[in-house]
Structures are given as C-alpha cells and as structure tokens.
C-alpha cells in the first residue's frame, strides 16, 4: 500500500502529464526553486503565456488544507508575482488544487487575498479547486485553465478539454510591461 507521500508524488506526476497536454513548457517545483530561490517550495507547476502566469500547488491529503499551508502558498505566489526577473504579468493565478479543499480557517485567508484583487490592489487571483475523485479533479483543472485560453491537445494534435465544468468569475485587468521568465 502506498504511503500518503507516495500518493502525493503520484498525483503531482499525473497533474504534470495532464498540464503538458497544453503543449506549453510546464515548470516543476525544482525548476521554480532554481529560478526564484530555495524558499519557493509551494509551487509544484508553473506555466505562462503572454498575459498570464499560473502557479499551482497540488496536494492529495487525508485532511483539508491548513491555513499555514495556504499562507505559505500565497507567500510563494506573491514572491513570484513581484520578482523583477519576471516583472508584472497582466494576471497571476494561484491555484490550490487538492482532494479535500481548504480548511474553514484557510477560506477567510483566500477571501482576504481575493478582496485585494477585487479592489484592484493586486494582479493576483487565488482559487481553491478541489474534488475527491482524481480523474474529475484533473479534468476540472484543465477546464479551469481553458477559461484563460490555455488549451489542451491530444497526441494527434486535436483540441481537447476536460469534461468537468467550472465557472470562471475572474476579471482580467490592464496589461503590464513585457517581461522575461524562466
């Protein structure tokens, strides 16, 4: 029987494979740490286009995501969003993806961070994406990023999209300067 840590690594690999169907370069945690610094330990996957950078933390846990874990993720996403090497993207998405969702203590922190976005104080928007069925969760993430024009393709190059519907409530603000990333 696999340990919780082993299950977590397996889920991270499945997420990576699913994200790679976008035909974008998907950076793993070690790449992100090498580029942004050793303290950036809560970003498992990072990818971008001309306008948007997406930071994903994925967890397969036996309990809900704690406030401490979510705050560390927020700190890492903020560091990336404000790093001079990448400058400012039009939008930075922080996706916390898990099988159990955020704890009741972490949800107010998510709301507080998104109030900053809603009041135009930041260009960072956070989402809690969860589902206890692994296949549905992976599809849900694909559908979500599809709303931001990150499209997935099958091995023949045909357009595909996750089957799970997820409503997109975000606003995309003004453009910032061009920038360089990984």
N, C-alpha and C positions, 0 to 999 in steps of 0.2 A: 504494500500500500504506500502511495506517495505521501511525503510529508507536506504540510501546508506551504513551506518554502518552495519545494519542488513544483507543487501545483501553481504557485505564483509565477515561477520561471516559465513553465509550460504555457500559461495564459499569456504572458508577455511575448513569447515567441509566436503564438497564434495571432496576437494583435499585430505584431510586426509584419507577418505574412499577409494579413488582411490589408494593412495600410499600404504595403508595397504594390497592391493592385492599382494604385493611383499613378503608377509609373513615375513617381517623384522620388528623390533621394530622401529616405526616412532615416534620420539620425537616431542612434541608440544612446542609452544613458552614458556609456563610456565616451562616445564622441562629444556629447554635450558637456560632460565634465572636462574633457581635454580642451575644449574651446572656451568655456565660460568660467572654469575653475572648479576645484575639488569640492566646494561646498554646494554645488548644484547637483544634489543627489535625489531630487524628487521628480525628475523629468525622464520618463522611460522612452519617449518617442518625440521627435521634433521634426517638423517639415514646414514648408512655406511656399508661397507664390509671390507675385509682385506686391501684393497688398496685405497679405495676412500671414502671420506666423502662428502655428498651432503647437502647443505644448501639452503632452498627455502623460498623466500618471495613471497606470493601471494596477489594480490590486484585486486579487482573488482571496478574500478574507473570510474568517469564520464569524466576524462581527462587523458592525458598522465602522466607518472611517472616523477616527477620533478628531477632535478639534486640533490637537497638536500636529497630527499628520497632515491635516488640511492646511493649517497655518504654514507649515514648512513648504508645502507645495506652492502656496501663494507667494511666499518669500522668494522661492526659486524663479517663478514666472515673472515677478516684479524685477528681479535682477536681470533676467534675460531681456525684458522689455525696455529697460533703462540702460542697457550696456551700450557704450559708444561704438563698439565694433559692429553692432547690428543697427544702430540708430533707431528711429521710430517707424514701425510699420503702421499702416492705417488702422489695423486691428490686430490685437493679440488675443488668442483664445486659449484659455486654460481649461482643459477637460480632465476632470477626475472621474475615471471610469472604474467601476467596481461591481461586484455581485451583490453588495448589501447597501450601497449608498452611504451618505453622510450621516453621522450621529445627530441627535437632536441638539447637541452642543455645537456642532460644526455648522449647521444650517444657518444660524444667525450670522456667522462669520462670512459665509457665502453671500448672504443678503447684503451685509455691510460692504463687502468688496464690490458687488454689483451696483449698489447705490452710487458709488464713485463713478462708475461707468455711465449710469443713467443721468447723472448730474454733470457730465462732460468734464470730470476731473481726471480721467484716465482713459486710455485706449485699450484697457484690458477687461475682458468679459470672461467670467468663470461659469462653468457648468458642472453639475453633478449628473453623470449619466450612469444609470445602474439597471441591472436586470439579473436575476439569479440563473437564467438559462444562458450558458456561454455562447451558443450559436446566435441567439437573439441579441445578446449584448454586442457581439462583434458586428452584426448587421446594423444594429442601432447606431453604432459609431460611424459606420460607412454612410448611412442615410444622413446623419447629422452633418458630417463634413461635406456631403454632396450639396447641402443647402448653401455652402460657402464656395461652391464651384470647384471642389476637389473631387474629381470623378474617378471611378474605378473601372478597370477593363479586365476582361478575361484573357486567357492565354492566346487567343486568336486576335486580340486587339479590339474586340467588340465591347461597347459600353455596357457596364453592369451597375447595379445599385442594390444596396441592402434592402431587404423586404420589410424591415421594421420602420414604421412611421414615427417620426419625432418632430414635434413642432418647433420652428425656429422663431424666437422672439427678439432677435437682436437688431441693432441699428449699426450701420457702418458709417463712421464719421469721415472727416476730410482727409485727404492724402497728406502724408508727411514726405520728407525728402527721400530720394533713392538711397539705398544702403546696401551694404555687403554683409553677408552672413556666411557661416561655415563653408 
